[in-house]
Amino acid sequence: MKKLLVLLPVFGVLAGCAAGINHNVAKINGRTYLVETKNKNVFGLAQWSQESTFVDLENKDIGKELAKEYVHDIAAKCRKTLNIRAANANTSAKVGTTSKAKADPKEVYECVIDALTK
């Protein structure tokens, strides 16, 4: 019984290793693609793969898309922190507590620029 208790976590770890996403790079018809295949398993008893997705790595806009997403994420974080700061300032001054406090767009712009230059 003690051996089974020792081996049970080992089987659990091995079963968990099979789950995840497999990434491969493939060249199809002269173009390079990133092939992502998601794997699912049920406690090591069964395992299956979902349909693969292909991302064209030679796409000229992929860097532009990634940069766009990065800037949007930074802007959302800056907007959130500045909105919280503005709301805290309104509650401490007890001015307009019924209205929703919003950050100044100029401050958001400066926050984004600061974050991008770091």
Secondary structure, DSSP 8 states (H G I E B T S, - for coil): -HHHHHHHHHHHHHHHHT-EEEEEEEEETTEEEEEEEEEEEETTTEEEE---EEEETT-TTHHHHHHHHHHHHHHHHHHHHHHHHHHHHHHHHT--SSS-----HHHHHHHHHHHHH-
